Amino acid sequence: MHEEDGSPGPRPEPPEPARAPRPEQLRTRAEYLAALRELRTWSGLTYRELEAKAGTHADSLPASTIATTLGRTTLPRERFVDAFTRACGLAEQDVGPWLEARRRIATREHAPPPPGKDDDREPAPPPPGPAPRWRWAAGLLAAVGIGAGGTLGVQALLPDGSGPGEQRAAVGNLAVPGLDLQAVGSWAEIRPARSPELCVTEGTDRTGRYGSAVAAQQPCARSALPRVYLEPVGDGAVQIQWHHPEHGVGCLTAMREGPGRGLLEPRDACADDDPAQRFRLEAAGEGAERRFRIRPDTGECLAPRDEDTGPGAEIARARCSGGAEEEFTISLTPPP
């Protein structure tokens, strides 16, 4: 109030709304992911609200997918960036720069090194030892009974158009009939067809030769950890992710050498182009209950080791025989 005449003073100008983050200056995956997380904060929307907002644009973007993607260290797919930026409230002209920045970073990461005086040298050998993995000791796993409610599964999808020059697949055009899988991924459960009371989840190598966690069949009535998320990686393949509140996200990897050869283990280093982390699904058998074969990039089939039908049997790679031991049933599960 003014002291002279009692009239109200001028109203303060409202603060200008914060501007949305811009992607033009981003150069690395880490910067890009940090900017996407900042964009989500700028939107003021929860994951569930973003899921609903995406639906108004006819996009499929589950809240679980948003949380998973923003928490990873790999570059998101172009389709995700398109749907996510729109859900955050960006206009059409503002979505394009985010897609262009993603293409620019992806192209730079896959570009060959510039020519130099050392071109003729032999490439340096890879560092010794396996890639990083979840270090869950076998004894600890047995003690806490981490098991089977958390499930493993796969689904094949058409190419998702994640990189430059790739065609974008239609959301509803699935490579595996009968599975209403989200184009951006889905939670799922797989059971060995011969042992429907068991689920494919986390277990141990019963021979004792390999000490880390591996995929195995366990009673479904046990703990619900880890949960499994299936993410398309293009060319009809998916990545199988294990989600655990303490250990984070690990991608199932087919081991090709060492004491764990033939088994599958979750590794922290997830890469869409790693052939050991790519799996396809093939319809198998007939009847009301659909069955599928899970085929690693090696062309083999997954099955319980030694055709074992009991709990604890490891899931292993083996030459495809066409037998019932290679068949699994799949059910999609709601987000946690």
C-alpha positions as CSV (number, residue, x, y, z in Angstrom):
1,M,0.0,0.0,0.0
2,H,1.2,3.5,-0.8
3,E,1.5,5.7,2.4
4,E,0.4,8.9,0.6
5,D,-3.0,7.9,-0.8
6,G,-3.6,4.3,0.3
7,S,-3.8,3.1,-3.3
8,P,-2.3,-0.3,-4.1
9,G,1.1,-0.3,-5.7
10,P,2.0,-1.8,-9.0
11,R,1.7,-5.6,-9.1
12,P,5.0,-7.4,-9.5
13,E,5.5,-9.0,-12.9
14,P,5.1,-12.8,-12.8
15,P,8.3,-14.7,-13.3
16,E,9.0,-15.9,-16.8
17,P,8.4,-19.7,-17.1
18,A,11.5,-21.7,-17.2
19,R,12.6,-22.6,-20.7
20,A,12.8,-26.2,-21.8
21,P,16.3,-27.6,-22.2
22,R,17.8,-27.5,-25.7
23,P,19.8,-30.3,-27.3
24,E,21.8,-28.4,-30.0
25,Q,25.0,-28.3,-28.0
26,L,24.9,-31.9,-26.7
27,R,27.9,-34.0,-27.8
28,T,27.8,-37.2,-25.8
29,R,25.4,-39.9,-24.7
30,A,25.9,-38.8,-21.1
31,E,25.0,-35.2,-21.9
32,Y,22.0,-36.3,-24.0
33,L,20.6,-38.6,-21.2
34,A,21.1,-35.9,-18.6
35,A,19.2,-33.4,-20.8
36,L,16.3,-35.8,-21.2
37,R,16.1,-36.2,-17.5
38,E,16.2,-32.4,-17.2
39,L,13.4,-32.2,-19.7
40,R,11.3,-34.5,-17.7
41,T,11.8,-32.3,-14.6
42,W,11.0,-29.3,-16.7
43,S,7.7,-30.9,-17.7
44,G,6.6,-31.2,-14.1
45,L,4.9,-34.6,-14.9
46,T,5.3,-37.9,-13.2
47,Y,6.0,-41.0,-15.2
48,R,2.4,-42.0,-15.0
49,E,1.3,-38.6,-16.2
50,L,3.8,-38.8,-19.1
51,E,2.4,-42.2,-20.0
52,A,-1.1,-40.7,-20.2
53,K,0.1,-37.6,-22.1
54,A,1.7,-39.9,-24.7
55,G,-1.5,-41.7,-25.1
56,T,-3.2,-38.4,-26.2
57,H,-0.7,-38.3,-29.1
58,A,-1.4,-42.0,-30.0
59,D,2.0,-42.9,-28.7
60,S,2.7,-46.0,-26.5
61,L,5.0,-45.0,-23.7
62,P,4.6,-47.0,-20.5
63,A,5.8,-45.4,-17.3
64,S,8.1,-48.3,-16.6
65,T,9.8,-47.8,-20.0
66,I,10.4,-44.1,-19.2
67,A,12.0,-44.9,-15.9
68,T,14.1,-47.7,-17.4
69,T,15.3,-45.7,-20.4
70,L,16.2,-42.6,-18.4
71,G,18.1,-44.7,-15.9
72,R,20.3,-46.4,-18.5
73,T,23.6,-45.3,-20.0
74,T,22.8,-46.3,-23.6
75,L,21.4,-43.9,-26.2
76,P,17.6,-44.1,-26.3
77,R,15.9,-45.2,-29.5
78,E,14.6,-42.6,-31.9
79,R,11.0,-43.7,-31.4
80,F,11.3,-43.2,-27.6
81,V,12.8,-39.7,-28.0
82,D,10.0,-38.8,-30.4
83,A,7.2,-39.9,-28.0
84,F,8.9,-38.7,-24.8
85,T,9.6,-35.2,-26.0
86,R,6.0,-34.8,-27.2
87,A,4.7,-36.1,-23.9
88,C,6.9,-33.6,-22.1
89,G,5.0,-30.8,-23.9
90,L,7.3,-29.9,-26.7
91,A,5.8,-28.6,-30.0
92,E,6.5,-30.2,-33.3
93,Q,9.3,-27.8,-34.2
94,D,11.0,-28.4,-30.9
95,V,10.9,-32.2,-31.2
96,G,13.0,-32.2,-34.4
97,P,16.2,-30.9,-32.8
98,W,16.1,-33.7,-30.2
99,L,15.9,-36.3,-32.9
100,E,18.6,-34.6,-34.9
101,A,20.9,-34.5,-31.8
102,R,20.3,-38.2,-31.2
103,R,21.3,-39.0,-34.8
104,R,24.4,-36.8,-34.6
105,I,25.6,-38.5,-31.4
106,A,24.8,-42.0,-32.7
107,T,26.7,-41.3,-35.9
108,R,29.7,-39.9,-34.1
109,E,29.9,-42.9,-31.8
110,H,29.9,-45.3,-34.7
111,A,32.2,-43.3,-37.0
112,P,35.7,-44.9,-37.6
113,P,38.7,-43.0,-36.1
114,P,40.4,-40.4,-38.4
115,P,43.3,-41.7,-40.4
116,G,46.7,-41.2,-38.8
117,K,50.3,-42.4,-38.8
118,D,49.3,-45.4,-36.6
119,D,46.8,-46.8,-39.1
120,D,48.9,-49.8,-40.1
121,R,49.3,-50.9,-36.5
122,E,47.4,-53.9,-35.2
123,P,44.5,-53.0,-33.0
124,A,45.2,-53.3,-29.3
125,P,43.8,-56.5,-27.8
126,P,40.8,-56.2,-25.5
127,P,41.4,-56.1,-21.8
128,P,41.5,-59.5,-20.1
129,G,38.6,-60.9,-18.2
130,P,34.8,-60.9,-18.9
131,A,32.6,-57.8,-19.2
132,P,31.2,-56.4,-16.0
133,R,28.4,-58.4,-14.5
134,W,26.2,-58.5,-11.4
135,R,28.5,-60.0,-8.7
136,W,25.9,-62.0,-6.8
137,A,27.7,-64.7,-4.9
138,A,26.1,-68.1,-5.3
139,G,26.0,-68.7,-1.5
140,L,24.2,-65.4,-1.0
141,L,21.6,-66.3,-3.6
142,A,20.9,-69.5,-1.9
143,A,20.7,-67.9,1.5
144,V,18.2,-65.2,0.5
145,G,16.2,-67.4,-1.8
146,I,16.1,-64.9,-4.7
147,G,14.0,-66.6,-7.2
148,A,11.5,-67.2,-9.7
149,G,8.6,-64.8,-9.5
150,G,10.8,-62.3,-11.4
151,T,10.7,-63.7,-14.9
152,L,12.6,-63.8,-18.1
153,G,11.1,-63.5,-21.6
154,V,11.7,-62.4,-25.1
155,Q,9.7,-61.1,-28.1
156,A,10.6,-60.4,-31.6
157,L,9.7,-57.1,-33.2
158,L,10.2,-55.4,-36.5
159,P,13.1,-52.9,-36.8
160,D,12.5,-49.9,-34.6
161,G,14.2,-47.3,-36.7
162,S,16.7,-46.4,-33.9
163,G,19.5,-45.2,-36.1
164,P,20.2,-43.1,-39.2
165,G,18.8,-44.5,-42.4
166,E,16.7,-47.1,-40.7
167,Q,13.0,-47.3,-41.5
168,R,10.6,-46.9,-38.6
169,A,8.3,-49.9,-38.0
170,A,4.6,-49.6,-37.4
171,V,3.8,-50.0,-33.7
172,G,1.2,-52.7,-34.2
173,N,3.2,-54.7,-36.8
174,L,4.7,-57.4,-34.6
175,A,7.0,-60.1,-35.8
176,V,5.5,-62.7,-33.4
177,P,1.7,-63.1,-33.8
178,G,-0.3,-63.5,-30.6
179,L,1.8,-61.3,-28.4
180,D,0.4,-57.8,-27.7
181,L,3.8,-56.5,-26.8
182,Q,4.5,-52.8,-26.5
183,A,6.6,-51.5,-29.3
184,V,8.9,-49.8,-26.8
185,G,9.1,-52.9,-24.6
186,S,7.1,-54.9,-22.0
187,W,7.4,-56.8,-18.8
188,A,6.9,-60.5,-19.4
189,E,7.2,-64.0,-17.9
190,I,8.4,-67.2,-19.5
191,R,7.8,-70.7,-18.3
192,P,9.2,-74.0,-19.6
193,A,6.3,-75.6,-21.4
194,R,7.0,-79.0,-19.9
195,S,7.2,-77.5,-16.3
196,P,4.5,-74.8,-16.2
197,E,4.9,-74.4,-12.4
198,L,8.4,-73.1,-12.9
199,C,9.5,-69.7,-14.2
200,V,12.7,-68.8,-16.0
201,T,14.5,-66.4,-13.6
202,E,17.7,-66.2,-11.5
203,G,19.6,-69.2,-10.3
204,T,23.1,-70.7,-9.9
205,D,25.3,-73.1,-11.8
206,R,24.7,-76.3,-9.9
207,T,28.1,-77.8,-11.0
208,G,29.8,-75.0,-9.0
209,R,32.1,-74.2,-11.9
210,Y,30.6,-70.7,-12.3
211,G,30.0,-68.6,-9.3
212,S,27.8,-65.7,-10.6
213,A,24.1,-65.6,-11.1
214,V,22.7,-67.3,-14.2
215,A,19.3,-67.9,-15.8
216,A,17.6,-71.0,-14.4
217,Q,14.1,-72.4,-13.9
218,Q,12.7,-72.0,-10.4
219,P,9.3,-72.3,-8.7
220,C,7.1,-69.4,-9.7
221,A,5.8,-69.0,-6.1
222,R,9.1,-67.6,-4.9
223,S,10.3,-64.0,-4.7
224,A,9.3,-61.6,-7.5
225,L,12.9,-60.4,-8.0
226,P,14.4,-59.7,-10.4
227,R,11.7,-58.4,-12.7
228,V,12.3,-58.8,-16.5
229,Y,11.8,-56.3,-19.2
230,L,12.0,-57.0,-22.9
231,E,13.3,-54.2,-25.1
232,P,13.4,-54.3,-28.9
233,V,16.8,-53.7,-30.4
234,G,15.9,-53.8,-34.1
235,D,16.1,-56.5,-36.8
236,G,13.5,-58.6,-35.0
237,A,15.6,-59.0,-31.8
238,V,15.1,-58.1,-28.2
239,Q,17.3,-57.5,-25.2
240,I,16.4,-59.3,-22.0
241,Q,16.8,-57.0,-19.0
242,W,16.8,-58.0,-15.4
243,H,15.6,-55.2,-13.0
244,H,16.6,-55.4,-9.3
245,P,16.2,-52.6,-6.8
246,E,19.7,-53.1,-5.4
247,H,21.7,-54.3,-8.4
248,G,20.0,-52.1,-11.0
249,V,19.6,-53.3,-14.6
250,G,21.5,-56.2,-16.1
251,C,21.2,-57.6,-19.6
252,L,21.2,-61.3,-20.1
253,T,24.3,-62.4,-22.0
254,A,25.0,-65.7,-23.7
255,M,28.4,-66.8,-22.5
256,R,30.6,-68.4,-25.2
257,E,33.8,-69.2,-23.3
258,G,35.1,-69.9,-19.9
259,P,33.5,-72.0,-17.1
260,G,30.1,-70.5,-17.8
261,R,30.1,-71.3,-21.5
262,G,26.6,-72.1,-22.8
263,L,24.9,-70.4,-19.8
264,L,23.2,-66.9,-19.6
265,E,24.2,-64.3,-17.0
266,P,23.1,-60.7,-16.4
267,R,25.8,-58.1,-17.2
268,D,25.8,-54.4,-16.3
269,A,27.2,-53.4,-19.8
270,C,24.2,-53.4,-22.0
271,A,24.7,-52.8,-25.7
272,D,22.0,-53.0,-28.4
273,D,24.6,-54.3,-31.0
274,D,26.1,-57.0,-28.8
275,P,25.2,-60.3,-30.5
276,A,25.5,-62.1,-27.1
277,Q,22.6,-60.0,-25.8
278,R,20.2,-60.3,-28.8
279,F,17.4,-63.0,-28.7
280,R,14.7,-63.9,-31.2
281,L,11.5,-65.8,-30.7
282,E,10.0,-68.5,-33.0
283,A,6.5,-69.9,-32.8
284,A,6.6,-73.6,-31.9
285,G,3.9,-76.2,-31.8
286,E,0.2,-75.8,-32.3
287,G,-3.0,-75.6,-30.2
288,A,-4.6,-73.1,-27.8
289,E,-1.5,-72.6,-25.8
290,R,1.1,-70.8,-27.8
291,R,4.7,-72.0,-27.4
292,F,7.9,-70.4,-28.5
293,R,11.6,-71.2,-29.0
294,I,14.1,-68.6,-27.7
295,R,17.0,-68.4,-30.1
296,P,20.2,-66.5,-29.3
297,D,22.1,-64.8,-32.1
298,T,24.2,-67.9,-32.5
299,G,21.2,-69.7,-34.1
300,E,21.0,-72.2,-31.3
301,C,18.0,-72.7,-29.0
302,L,17.6,-72.2,-25.2
303,A,16.5,-75.2,-23.1
304,P,17.0,-76.5,-19.6
305,R,20.4,-78.1,-19.3
306,D,20.3,-81.8,-19.8
307,E,16.6,-81.6,-20.6
308,D,16.0,-81.4,-16.8
309,T,12.3,-80.7,-15.8
310,G,13.1,-80.0,-12.1
311,P,13.6,-76.7,-10.3
312,G,17.1,-75.2,-10.4
313,A,18.0,-76.4,-13.8
314,E,20.1,-73.9,-15.7
315,I,18.8,-72.5,-19.0
316,A,21.5,-73.2,-21.6
317,R,22.3,-72.8,-25.3
318,A,22.3,-76.0,-27.3
319,R,21.8,-77.1,-30.9
320,C,18.1,-77.0,-31.8
321,S,16.5,-80.4,-31.9
322,G,12.9,-79.5,-32.3
323,G,12.1,-81.2,-29.0
324,A,9.5,-80.1,-26.4
325,E,12.4,-79.2,-24.0
326,E,13.0,-76.1,-26.2
327,E,9.5,-74.8,-25.9
328,F,8.4,-72.0,-23.6
329,T,5.1,-70.2,-22.8
330,I,5.0,-66.5,-22.5
331,S,2.6,-64.2,-20.6
332,L,2.9,-60.4,-20.4
333,T,2.7,-58.9,-17.0
334,P,1.6,-55.4,-15.8
335,P,4.2,-52.8,-14.8
336,P,5.4,-53.0,-11.2
